[in-house]
Amino acid sequence: MHIYFSGIGGTAIGPLALIAKQAGYEVSGSDKQDSQYVQYLRQHSINNIHIGQTREQIAALHDIRPIDWLVYSSALPLENPNHEELVFAHDQDIKTSKRDELLNQILSDKKLKLLAIAGTHGKTTTTAMVVWLFKQLGQPISYSVGAKISYGEMGQYQEDSEYFVYECDEFDRNFLAFTPHLSLISGVSWDHHEIFPTREDYQEAFKEFIKQSSSAILWQDDLDYLHLPEDSRVTTLDPSEHEIEKLALFGLYNRLDAWLAIQGVHKLTGEPVDDLAAHMNLFPGLQRRMEEIVPGLYTDYAHTPEKIRGAMSVALEMAARQQKNVVVVYEPLTNRRQHHMMNDYQDCLAGAAKVYWLPSYLAREDPADRIIPPEELISHLSDPTIAEPRERNEALLQLIHQHLDKGDMVVAIAGGGGDSLDEWIRNHFSSKKDNH
């Protein structure tokens, strides 16, 4: 079967393309722009990818090797319901679906049990940690994780695995397409406001997801937030459990994610918690989670106040050990999200010696929304004096160099993909890392 992935450079679509290839399917695809993820896929033998998503491009490919199934990212029909690739597939009677239908097909065909990690924040890290534990135990595992990891591919299918570990995203209600064997809920706070117009809509979606799961593990705070009734299928964890602080990982939020991963793997394998904790203490991290680009310069994926607090908890602990100041360069993810969350920034960047606040990364925007400038967003901090508006330009580069020369720890916090602050930092600094 020939499967064509539209938006193949996405952090959810890309790993699924790898999995499909490993499972024996022919894979091709497209994206609207080149990116590090597209390059990653090309390096892993998915070569038939074109940039640009025109009817002419997909038609030329279909003429050479007929496409049986087009899988598209959730963003595609939201951005353009008459997208040229979708229209072409309809005209040619090609099966189309979002990624969930294909993954369910693979789970069914390969008789895999789904271990789903869901949550507003922490799900990528928790997914990567679960995969790490299975690999440390020497147990075969299939999985999809939305970031590059040093100990495996972003997506993997293993013939003899019992479980499929999946970062189960709530965007566009994708996670409601699944009936997990076990679900781990890493943390819940209202997000994706264009899909869930009220907090109650968001909460109901998570309640339904947990109801569809054979069993679930979540934090007591999230159980209370979701107003979930007592349920024998649901295990709750106490964030004040003293064993959590024994984990040798920087950042409280990292330790919480690690403890959730440990409890999930313990439930499925029966391996002693102490042994799993010892393995977890050796966790090497993952891309864009306090990833060092050059000495002293880090990049982190965070786009909600909760995620930013998580990134700061890691950075401040690291900096304290090295007796350094933390300097943040922050690029908000989407203007539409800022309209809902700007009142929640408050103390999320507390502890930073300086914050350089960039214009929001724009994606899937409502043209009717007013663009909120950095100055206005900064005013919602508990201490606005720590931040100043900046642009991505030569002057900012010079400031970063000055802070690095002074011995500061500089953290670029962003949530965007192609042409984001993260890619800008990599383009200007990554080549220098090879010389160290």
C-alpha positions in Angstrom: 0.0 0.0 0.0 1.3 3.5 -0.9 0.6 6.0 1.8 1.0 9.7 1.2 1.5 12.0 4.2 0.5 15.6 3.8 2.3 17.7 6.3 4.9 15.0 6.7 7.3 17.4 8.6 5.0 17.7 11.5 6.0 16.3 14.9 3.0 13.9 14.9 2.8 13.0 11.2 6.6 12.5 10.8 7.0 9.7 13.3 3.9 8.0 11.9 5.5 8.0 8.4 8.6 6.3 9.9 6.4 3.7 11.6 4.4 3.0 8.4 7.6 2.5 6.5 9.0 0.1 9.1 5.7 -1.7 9.0 6.1 -2.4 5.3 4.1 0.4 3.6 5.4 2.5 0.8 5.7 6.1 2.1 5.8 9.5 0.4 4.7 13.0 1.4 4.8 16.7 1.3 5.1 19.8 3.5 4.6 23.5 2.9 8.2 24.2 4.0 11.5 22.5 4.6 12.5 21.9 8.2 14.7 19.9 10.4 12.0 17.3 10.7 11.8 16.9 6.9 15.6 16.6 6.7 15.4 14.0 9.5 13.0 11.9 7.5 15.1 12.1 4.4 18.1 10.9 6.4 16.0 7.9 7.4 15.2 6.7 3.9 11.9 8.6 3.3 13.2 10.3 0.2 10.1 10.9 -1.8 9.1 14.2 -0.1 8.4 17.4 -1.9 8.2 21.0 -0.5 5.1 22.8 -1.6 1.6 21.2 -1.6 0.2 21.7 -5.1 -2.1 19.7 -7.2 0.6 19.4 -9.9 3.1 17.8 -7.5 0.8 15.2 -6.0 -0.7 14.4 -9.5 2.8 13.8 -10.9 3.6 11.4 -8.1 0.3 9.6 -8.4 0.9 9.1 -12.1 4.2 7.3 -11.3 3.0 5.3 -8.3 -0.7 5.4 -7.5 -1.5 6.6 -4.0 -3.8 4.4 -2.0 -4.2 6.5 1.2 -3.6 10.1 1.9 -3.0 10.9 5.6 -3.2 14.6 6.5 -2.3 16.7 9.6 -5.1 18.1 11.7 -4.1 21.6 10.7 -4.5 21.0 7.0 -8.3 21.3 6.6 -8.5 23.9 9.4 -6.1 26.2 7.4 -7.8 25.4 4.1 -10.7 23.0 3.7 -10.2 23.2 -0.1 -6.5 22.3 0.1 -5.2 21.2 -3.3 -4.0 17.8 -2.1 -7.3 17.0 -0.4 -9.3 18.1 -3.5 -7.0 16.0 -5.7 -7.5 12.9 -3.5 -11.3 13.4 -3.5 -11.3 13.7 -7.3 -9.2 10.6 -7.7 -11.2 8.6 -5.1 -8.1 8.2 -2.9 -8.9 7.3 0.7 -8.2 10.2 3.1 -8.0 10.4 6.9 -6.2 12.0 9.8 -3.4 10.1 11.4 -5.6 8.4 14.0 -7.3 6.1 11.5 -4.1 4.9 10.1 -2.6 4.3 13.5 -5.6 2.4 14.6 -5.3 0.2 11.5 -1.7 -0.5 12.3 -2.6 -1.3 16.0 -5.3 -3.7 14.8 -3.2 -5.4 12.1 -0.2 -5.9 14.4 -2.2 -6.7 17.6 -0.6 -4.0 19.6 -1.9 -2.7 23.0 -1.9 1.1 23.2 -0.1 2.9 26.0 -1.3 6.5 25.5 0.3 9.6 27.1 -2.0 12.6 27.0 -2.0 16.0 28.6 -1.7 19.7 28.0 1.9 19.7 29.0 4.6 17.1 29.7 3.3 14.4 27.2 6.4 14.5 24.9 8.8 14.2 27.8 6.7 11.5 29.5 6.4 9.5 26.2 10.2 9.7 25.7 10.8 8.6 29.3 8.5 5.5 28.9 10.3 4.6 25.7 13.6 5.0 27.5 12.5 2.6 30.4 11.3 -0.1 28.0 14.6 0.1 26.1 16.6 0.0 29.4 14.6 -3.1 30.3 15.5 -4.7 27.0 11.9 -5.1 26.1 10.8 -4.6 22.5 8.6 -1.6 22.1 6.9 0.3 19.3 6.2 4.0 19.7 5.7 7.5 18.4 7.2 10.5 20.1 7.0 14.1 19.0 10.7 15.0 19.3 14.1 13.5 18.3 15.7 11.3 20.9 19.3 10.1 21.1 18.4 6.5 21.9 16.1 5.7 19.0 14.0 7.1 16.1 11.1 9.5 16.5 8.9 6.6 15.5 9.5 2.9 15.6 7.6 -0.3 14.8 9.1 -3.6 16.2 7.6 -6.9 15.0 7.7 -8.6 18.4 6.5 -5.7 20.6 3.4 -6.0 22.8 2.8 -2.3 23.4 2.7 0.8 21.3 3.6 3.9 23.2 1.9 7.0 21.7 2.0 10.7 22.4 -1.8 11.1 22.2 -2.6 14.7 21.3 -5.9 16.4 22.2 -5.7 18.9 19.3 -8.7 18.6 17.0 -9.9 15.9 19.5 -7.5 13.3 17.9 -7.1 11.4 21.2 -10.8 10.5 21.2 -10.3 8.2 18.3 -8.4 5.7 20.5 -9.3 3.1 23.2 -6.0 2.8 25.1 -5.0 -0.2 27.2 -3.5 2.3 29.6 -3.5 6.1 29.6 -1.0 8.3 31.5 -2.2 11.9 32.0 0.7 14.2 32.4 -1.1 17.4 33.3 -4.3 19.2 32.2 -4.9 23.0 31.7 -7.1 24.6 29.1 -5.5 24.9 25.7 -6.3 24.8 21.9 -9.0 27.4 22.4 -10.0 27.3 18.7 -11.1 23.7 19.2 -12.3 23.9 22.7 -14.0 27.3 23.1 -14.6 26.8 26.8 -12.7 25.3 29.7 -15.5 22.9 30.3 -15.3 21.6 26.6 -11.6 20.9 27.2 -12.3 19.1 30.5 -15.1 17.0 29.0 -12.8 15.8 26.2 -10.3 14.6 28.8 -13.0 12.9 30.8 -14.2 11.1 27.7 -10.7 10.0 26.9 -10.1 8.6 30.3 -13.5 6.8 30.1 -12.4 5.2 26.8 -9.2 3.9 28.5 -9.2 0.4 30.1 -7.1 2.0 32.9 -5.5 5.4 33.6 -2.9 7.0 35.9 -3.1 10.7 36.6 -2.2 13.3 39.3 -4.6 14.0 42.1 -4.6 17.7 41.0 -5.8 16.7 37.5 -8.4 14.4 38.9 -9.8 17.3 40.9 -9.5 19.7 38.0 -11.5 17.3 35.8 -14.1 16.6 38.5 -13.7 12.9 37.9 -15.6 10.5 40.2 -13.9 7.7 42.0 -13.2 4.9 39.6 -11.4 1.6 40.2 -9.8 1.8 36.8 -8.1 5.1 37.6 -4.9 5.4 39.8 -4.1 8.8 41.2 -0.6 10.0 42.2 0.4 12.4 44.9 2.8 15.1 43.6 4.2 15.5 47.2 5.3 11.8 47.3 8.8 12.0 48.9 10.3 9.4 46.5 9.8 11.9 43.6 12.4 14.2 45.0 15.0 11.4 45.2 15.1 11.3 41.4 18.3 12.7 40.1 16.8 14.9 37.3 16.8 18.7 37.0 13.5 20.4 37.4 10.4 19.5 39.5 8.3 19.1 36.4 10.8 16.6 34.9 10.7 14.6 38.1 6.9 14.6 38.0 6.9 13.4 34.4 9.5 10.7 35.3 7.5 9.5 38.2 4.4 9.2 36.0 6.4 7.2 33.5 7.8 4.9 36.2 4.4 4.2 37.5 3.0 3.4 34.1 5.9 1.0 33.2 5.7 -0.6 36.6 2.0 -1.3 36.1 2.6 -2.9 32.7 5.7 -4.9 33.4 5.8 -5.5 37.2 9.4 -4.2 37.3 10.3 -2.8 40.8 9.8 0.9 41.1 13.3 1.3 42.6 14.9 -0.4 39.6 12.9 1.8 37.2 13.9 4.9 39.1 17.6 3.9 38.8 17.1 3.6 35.0 15.3 6.9 34.9 18.2 8.7 36.7 20.2 8.0 33.5 17.6 9.5 31.2 19.5 11.5 28.5 16.8 14.0 27.6 15.4 14.8 24.2 15.5 17.5 21.6 14.1 20.9 22.5 13.8 20.0 26.2 16.6 22.1 27.7 18.8 20.9 24.8 22.3 22.5 24.7 23.0 24.1 21.3 26.4 25.5 22.2 27.9 25.8 25.7 25.6 28.0 27.8 22.9 28.3 25.2 19.8 26.0 25.4 16.5 25.6 23.6 13.3 24.4 25.1 9.8 23.7 23.8 7.2 25.6 25.9 4.1 27.6 24.9 1.8 27.7 27.9 2.5 29.2 31.3 2.6 25.7 32.8 5.2 24.6 30.3 7.2 27.8 30.8 7.2 27.2 34.5 8.4 23.7 33.9 11.3 24.9 31.6 12.2 27.5 34.2 12.3 25.0 37.0 14.9 23.0 35.1 16.9 26.0 34.0 17.0 27.6 37.5 18.2 24.3 39.1 20.9 23.9 36.4 22.0 27.5 36.7 22.1 27.4 40.6 24.5 24.5 40.5 26.8 26.5 38.1 26.2 29.8 39.9 24.9 31.4 36.7 22.1 33.9 35.8 19.3 32.7 33.6 18.5 34.8 30.6 15.4 33.9 28.5 14.6 34.7 24.9 10.9 33.9 24.5 8.7 33.6 21.4 5.0 33.0 22.1 3.3 30.3 20.0 0.4 31.8 18.0 -1.3 35.1 18.5 -4.7 33.4 18.9 -3.5 31.6 22.0 -2.3 34.8 23.6 -5.8 36.2 23.7 -6.8 33.4 26.1 -3.6 33.0 28.2 -2.0 36.4 28.6 -3.6 36.9 32.1 -1.9 33.7 33.2 1.7 34.6 32.5 2.2 36.3 35.9 5.2 34.6 37.6 5.9 31.9 34.9 9.3 33.5 34.1 10.2 34.3 37.7 13.8 33.8 38.5 15.1 35.0 35.1 17.6 37.9 35.3 16.4 39.1 31.9 13.7 38.2 29.3 13.8 39.2 25.7 10.2 38.9 24.4 9.7 38.4 20.7 6.6 38.8 18.5 4.4 35.7 18.5 5.0 32.9 16.0 2.0 33.0 13.7 0.2 29.8 12.6 -3.5 29.0 11.9 -4.5 32.5 13.0 -7.9 34.0 12.9 -7.6 37.1 10.7 -10.2 38.8 12.8 -7.9 38.7 15.9 -5.9 41.7 16.9 -2.2 41.0 16.9 -1.1 41.5 20.5 2.4 43.2 20.7 5.1 42.0 23.0 4.8 45.2 25.1 1.2 44.3 26.0 2.0 40.7 26.9 4.9 41.7 29.0 2.6 44.0 31.1 0.9 40.8 32.3 4.0 39.6 34.1 4.1 39.9 37.9 7.3 41.8 37.4 7.3 43.4 33.9 10.6 45.1 34.5 12.5 41.8 33.8 11.4 41.8 30.2 11.8 43.9 27.1 10.5 43.5 23.5 12.9 42.5 20.9 13.0 41.3 17.2 14.9 38.3 15.8 17.7 40.3 14.3 21.5 41.0 14.4 21.0 43.1 17.6 19.5 40.1 19.4 22.3 37.9 18.2 24.8 40.3 19.7 22.9 40.4 23.0 23.0 36.6 23.2 26.7 36.5 22.5 27.3 39.2 25.2 25.4 37.1 27.8 27.2 33.9 26.8 30.6 35.8 27.1 29.5 36.9 30.6 28.9 33.3 31.6 25.1 33.6 31.7 22.8 30.6 30.9 20.7 31.6 27.9 17.5 29.7 27.2 15.5 30.1 24.0 11.9 29.2 24.8 9.5 28.7 21.8 6.8 26.4 20.6 6.9 26.9 16.8 8.3 24.6 14.1 9.8 25.8 10.8 11.1 29.4 10.9 10.7 29.6 14.7 13.1 30.9 17.3 14.3 27.4 17.7 15.4 27.1 14.1 16.8 30.6 14.1 19.0 29.8 17.1 20.2 26.5 15.5 21.0 28.2 12.2 23.1 30.9 13.9 24.8 28.7 16.6 24.7 25.0 15.8 27.6 25.0 13.4 29.8 26.5 16.1 29.0 23.5 18.4 30.9 21.2 16.1 34.1 23.2 16.8 34.0 22.8 20.5 
